[in-house]
Amino acid sequence: MTGWYVLDLDATIVTCTSRKEGAAGTFKGSFGHMPLGAWVANTRECVAMLLRPGNAPPNDVADHKTVLAAALRQLPLPLWSKLLIRIDGAAFSHDVLDHLQALTTSWRRVRWVTGWAINETGEQAIALLPENVWTCAQRQDGEVHEIKGPDGEWISYQVAELTGVRDLTGWPRGCG
């Protein structure tokens, strides 16, 4: 990813114990706010934040566009810039993905990665993957992504390529 800016958009719950302005019940049963932010992964800087009530929908297209626009204004992007935008499955909608696709210009190359909800078809396909196609996931620095398990043993996350399972007709080119 040399030469690429990596921009992450995500919402998070910020709980509060009193009736702060804009606080509301969250989808997880707590009370507080659900700000949507943007961080530059390369530098770990927060470049945009939109304070929202706790009951804000996670997939609000206007909110994602607002935060993304504010974040892009903060980046010192050169004319030949390369940008990777990562958003979790909450943003998996035609409007957000079409917007991300349209950000590529003659002077800016934009790629994006987003999650989506796994349905029964996807779960069945994952279960059929042979063991030899799985490999250790890597962190951004190229190191194996490991955590210490409850028994003290190191566990690595595993990833595998799975394409062609979900019908993505009508989605932006490159999905899947």
C-alpha positions in Angstrom: 0.0 0.0 0.0 3.0 2.3 -0.5 1.7 5.7 -1.7 -1.9 5.0 -0.7 -3.9 6.9 1.9 -6.2 4.5 3.8 -9.3 6.0 5.2 -11.6 4.1 7.6 -15.2 5.1 8.3 -17.1 3.6 11.2 -19.7 4.4 13.8 -19.3 3.6 17.5 -21.5 3.8 20.5 -20.6 6.4 23.2 -22.7 5.7 26.3 -23.7 8.3 28.8 -25.6 8.0 32.1 -27.5 11.2 31.9 -29.7 12.9 29.4 -27.0 14.7 27.4 -28.2 16.7 24.4 -28.9 14.3 21.5 -28.5 11.1 23.5 -30.9 8.3 22.8 -31.4 4.6 23.2 -29.0 2.5 21.0 -29.7 -0.7 19.1 -27.6 -2.6 21.7 -29.9 -1.5 24.5 -27.6 1.2 25.9 -28.1 5.0 26.0 -25.9 7.6 24.4 -24.6 8.7 21.0 -23.6 6.9 17.8 -21.0 9.2 16.2 -19.7 8.4 12.7 -16.1 9.1 12.2 -13.3 8.9 9.7 -9.7 7.9 10.5 -6.5 7.9 8.4 -5.1 4.4 9.1 -1.6 5.5 7.9 -1.3 8.0 10.7 -4.1 7.0 13.1 -5.6 10.5 12.9 -9.3 11.2 13.3 -10.0 13.6 10.4 -13.8 13.9 10.7 -16.6 13.1 13.2 -20.3 13.5 13.1 -22.0 13.4 16.4 -25.3 11.5 16.1 -28.0 10.3 18.6 -27.7 6.8 19.8 -30.7 5.7 17.7 -29.1 7.0 14.4 -29.3 4.3 11.7 -25.9 2.7 11.0 -26.5 2.8 7.2 -27.5 6.5 6.8 -26.3 7.4 3.3 -26.3 11.1 3.9 -24.3 10.8 7.1 -21.7 8.6 5.3 -21.4 11.1 2.5 -21.1 14.0 4.9 -18.3 12.4 6.9 -16.5 11.2 3.8 -16.6 14.7 2.3 -15.3 16.3 5.5 -12.5 13.7 5.7 -11.4 14.2 2.1 -11.2 18.0 2.8 -8.7 17.2 5.6 -6.4 15.0 3.5 -3.4 16.7 1.8 -4.0 14.7 -1.4 -1.6 15.3 -4.2 -2.9 15.4 -7.8 -1.9 11.8 -8.4 -3.4 10.5 -5.1 -4.4 6.9 -4.4 -7.0 6.4 -1.7 -8.4 3.2 -0.2 -11.7 3.7 1.7 -12.7 0.9 4.2 -16.3 0.8 5.6 -17.9 -2.0 7.5 -21.1 -3.7 6.4 -23.4 -0.9 7.7 -22.5 1.1 4.5 -23.3 -1.7 2.1 -25.9 0.0 0.0 -26.3 1.0 -3.6 -26.1 4.7 -2.8 -22.9 4.6 -0.7 -21.1 2.2 -3.1 -22.2 4.2 -6.2 -20.8 7.3 -4.4 -17.5 5.6 -3.6 -17.2 4.4 -7.2 -17.8 8.0 -8.5 -14.9 9.4 -6.4 -12.3 8.1 -8.9 -11.3 10.9 -11.3 -8.5 11.4 -13.8 -6.2 12.6 -10.9 -7.4 10.4 -8.0 -7.7 6.6 -7.9 -10.2 5.4 -5.3 -10.6 1.8 -4.2 -12.9 0.7 -1.5 -13.6 -2.3 0.7 -16.8 -2.9 2.6 -18.4 -5.8 4.4 -21.9 -7.2 4.0 -24.2 -9.4 5.9 -23.5 -13.1 5.3 -26.7 -14.9 4.3 -27.4 -18.7 4.4 -26.0 -19.2 0.9 -22.7 -17.6 2.0 -22.5 -19.6 5.2 -23.0 -22.8 3.2 -20.3 -21.9 0.7 -17.9 -21.1 3.5 -18.5 -24.5 5.1 -17.6 -26.1 1.8 -14.2 -24.4 1.5 -11.4 -26.9 1.7 -8.8 -26.4 4.5 -6.0 -25.8 2.1 -7.5 -22.5 0.8 -7.4 -20.8 4.2 -4.4 -18.7 5.1 -3.4 -16.5 8.1 -4.8 -13.0 8.0 -2.3 -10.2 8.0 -2.3 -6.8 9.8 -1.6 -3.7 7.7 2.1 -3.9 8.5 2.2 -7.4 7.0 2.5 -9.3 10.3 0.3 -12.3 11.0 -2.9 -11.2 12.9 -2.8 -13.1 16.1 -4.5 -12.8 19.5 -3.9 -14.6 22.7 -6.7 -17.1 23.4 -8.4 -17.8 26.8 -6.0 -20.6 27.4 -2.9 -18.4 26.7 -2.2 -20.0 23.3 -1.7 -17.7 20.3 -4.5 -17.9 17.7 -4.3 -16.5 14.2 -7.2 -15.3 12.2 -7.8 -17.1 9.0 -9.1 -15.8 5.6 -10.1 -17.3 2.3 -11.2 -16.0 -1.1 -14.9 -16.7 -1.8 -16.3 -15.2 -5.0 -19.3 -15.9 -7.2 -21.6 -17.0 -4.3 -23.7 -13.8 -4.0 -25.7 -12.4 -6.9 -24.3 -8.9 -7.3 -26.2 -7.9 -10.4 -26.9 -4.2 -10.4 -24.1 -3.4 -7.9 -21.0 -1.3 -8.9 -18.4 -2.9 -11.2 -15.8 -4.7 -9.1 -18.1 -6.0 -6.3 -17.6 -9.6 -5.4 
